[in-house]
Amino acid sequence: MNINAASLYEELFSLYGNTQWWPGETDDEIILGAILTQNTSWSNVEKSLSRIRNEGLMKLEMLADIDKSHLIELIHSSGFYNQKARTIIELSKMIVSNYGGIDAMKNESNEKLEAFIKPISGIGQETMDAILCYALDKPVFVVDKYTLRLMDRLGVKNVSNIRKAKEYVLASIGEDLGKLKNLHGLIVNFSKDYCRSKPACNDCPLRNKCDFASGKQD
């Protein structure tokens, strides 16, 4: 299929509109959510965020000094809590120590921010991109398993990894931050509704434009 990312965006936007993705009231909360959502459902993340919020700890400045055992109690529902607690505390300490807070980070280049975030244990490419895009407002597209699966089934050519998926999106959407943010949410919603691991092709609004649904894939 030769659909470009801009056309795919319009197709999905007609179904879901503005998803207001990423969920989170503040940049601090978005960063926490990006870490906590690793290998778990968002419903479990919401429980953790609610506990943190109820204790008045939804600021990286506070989490930089929190006792790890207490943070583990608060985020237990998100799973992998030892690693996630360590990551949250380390990232919070580094941000507070080097920048004083999130706002100052927004003036940095993508390259400097990636070099700053990437070495932190527990933060992979997807998590880092989510932080860059949704918390720091950088024109970065977040690629996840849903994105790669959808692109493969649609028959988009030469999109087999995160780098190539980003190139495919940026080629037609460019640095339109609003669309980059929303497209990720649109793909997540569409993948949960239709393009699941066992796809609902018969009901899919894109079935007439999809190589998988039309049986064109090998």
N, C-alpha and C positions, 0 to 999 in steps of 0.2 A: 504494500500500500504506500502511496506517495503523499499522504497527508502530512502537512508540516505542523509544528507545535502550536502555531497561532490558530490554525483551523481546528485542531483538536481542542484547544482552549475554548473556542466559541461553541463547539459541539457540547462540551461538558458544562460550560457556563449556562447554556440554555436549559440544562437539566437541574442544576443546583444553585446557580447564581453566585453571590458572594458568600463563601464559606466562613469568612472571618477567621481564617486559620492563621496563626497557631493559637489554641486556647490559652488564655492567660491574661490577668488583669494588669500585670506589670512586666517589665523586662526581666526582673529578678525571677519572677514566677515562670516565665517562659524558659529561662535557662534551666531551672530546676526540672521543669516538665520534660525538657529535651533529654536530660540525663535519666530521669526516673522511668521514662517510657521504654527504655531498652528492654527487649525480651519480655514485655508484659502488656496487658491491655490498658487502655486509657482509663477505664473504670477503676482499676487498682491505683493508678497514678493520682486520680482525683481524690481518693481516700487519703493518700499521703499528703498531698498539697493542702487538703482541708485541715489535717492535724497540724501541719506547720503554720498555716494561717491562723488557726484558733489559738495558737500559743504566741502569736505576734512575732514570729521569726521569719517572715517572708522578705528578708533583706539579706543580701550576701554579706554585708558587714556583720550581721549577727551570726550567720552560719559559719563565718570564718573562725569564730571563737567558741562554737558550740561543742559540748562534749560528744564524742563520737557515739558512745553508747546511747545517749539520749536521742541523737538523730536517727540511729538505727531503729529505735522504738517508734519514731514518728513515720518512718518510710517503710516499715516492715511489709506492708501490703504490696509494695511494688516489686518484691523479690530481689535477689542478688544484693541485699541491703548492705552487707559489709563493704562490697566493692563500690556501690553507689554512694554510700556515706563518705567513704574515703575520697572519692572523686569530687563530690560536692564541696567538702571541706577544703581540699587542695586547691580547686579552682577558685573558690571564694577567697581564700587567703592570697592567692596570686593576683587576683583582680584588685582587691583592696590594697595590697602592698604596692603594686605597680601603677595602678590607675586611680585609686581612691574610690572608684565606682564604675558602673557600666557606661554612664554618659560620656566619660572621657575616652572610652574605647571607640566610640563611633567616629572619632576624628582620624583614626588610624586607617592605613591601607589594608586591603584584604590580605596581602602578602604578609604584613607584619602580624596581623591578628592570627593567621593560620600558623605562623611560626611560634606564636605565643601559646596557642591552645593545643596544638597537635601533640606536644610531648606529654601532656597530662594523661596519666594512666586512667583508662576507662572511658576515654573520649575518642570514638572512631570518626570516620569521614562523615557519616550521616548526621551524627550528633553535632559535630562541629559546624556543618553546613546549616543545620537548624538554628544554632546559636547565632551564626553570622547573619542569616537571612531575617529571622523573626525577632531576635533581641537587639541586634546591632544594625538592622536595616541596610544590609549589604546586598547588592543584586546577585545573589547566589541561589541556584535552584537546588532543592533538596531531593535527592534520588533515593528511593527506598525499594524494597522488594516488589511493591505494588507497581511502581513505575516501570521497572525492568520487565515484569511479567506482562503488563499491558502493551508496552512497545513491541515485545516479542510476538504477542498474539495478533496485534494489529498488522504486523508484517513490516514495521518500520525498518529500513535497511541500515545495517552497520551500527546498530545500537545494542551492544552486548555487555557493557559495563558502565560504571558510574560516570567516568570521564566522557564517554561517547554519548551517553544520555544527556549530560549537561550541554554538550556541543549541539545536539539536536534541538534542544529547547532554546538555547541562546541564539541559534541561527535565525529564528523567525520572531522570537519575542524580545530578544535583546536584553537591555537592562531595565525593563519595565518592572519595578519592584512590586507593584500591586499585583500584576499578573503572575509574576514568579511565586509570590506568596500564595495566591489563590489557586494556581494550577496544582500545586502539591496537594492542597486540601480537596480539590475536585477529583484528582486521581484516587486519593484514599477513599472518598465516598463512593465513587464509581466502582472501584475494585471490591469494596465490601458489598455493594448492592448487586453487581453483575459479574465482574471479572474476578471471581473468587478462584481458589485453587481448583474447585470443581465449578466451572463457569456456567452461568445461567444464560446460555447463548440464545435460546428461543425468545427470551424476553428482553434481550439487550438492545438498546436503542442504536448501537453502532454495528449491529450484526451484518448489515449490508455493506459495511466498509471494512470488515475485519477478515483477514486471511484465515485466522483460526476457525471462525464461525462458518466460513464458506468452504472450508476443507482444502484451502490452497497450500497450507503448510505441509512440509514433508513429515 
